């Protein structure tokens, strides 16, 4: 049986991922669309987005949260400080969480796990603190367990994520500079032991030099690394 068990996971460039459950529930993670040079041209989001999940506050993960939430009727789920900020900017429905917590949504449990990164937005020349960065584990009823690491360095406690949640699919940043690169991502894969890996946060800007091809050369099972283009869904 497919690792995805009927769940559709589509990479939309950078760290933006659309997750569509067989039940019809649509989840968008870290929406960066309007100014994302890797967003697939002509790709149209579903009319209904049920939830927007945010890993942290940086612009390249949150920029389109409010317009998407307002247009598609989505509830925004994020770290409590970030959720409060999005509410103040016009998100009608928000769920604030913190590390270790789990929100029971319709057919999926979303758990907020640790990430090693910062989280802020600049407004009027001032950086606004938006809580700590996080990763997200989606445990789908009768489906796969998905782990979106957000922006992070590799860290040993990824072994705890494996022990607690056993993710089938790991979505990991590999570009380097602001996050881990291929070398570190290869270690993260060893800690997590997923069945399928979706490389994120690479190629969007010149400074993000890591590539999926480099990652495949560093892992024990290179066939687990998905070589998809923006707009393509995972197969597996």
Buried (B, 14 or more C-beta within 10 A) or exposed (E): EEBBEBBEBBBBBBBBBBBBBBBEBBBBBBBBBEEBEBBBEEEEBEEEBBBBBBBBBBEBBBBBBBEBBEEBEBBBBBBBBBBBBBBEBEBEBBBBBEBEBEBEBEBBBBBBBBBBBBBBBEEEEEEBEBBBBBBBBBBBEEBBBBBBBBBBBBBEEBEEBBEEBBBBBBBBBBBBEBBBBBBBBBBBBBBBBBBBBBBBBBBBBEEBBBBBEBBBEBBEEBEBBBBBEBBBBBEB
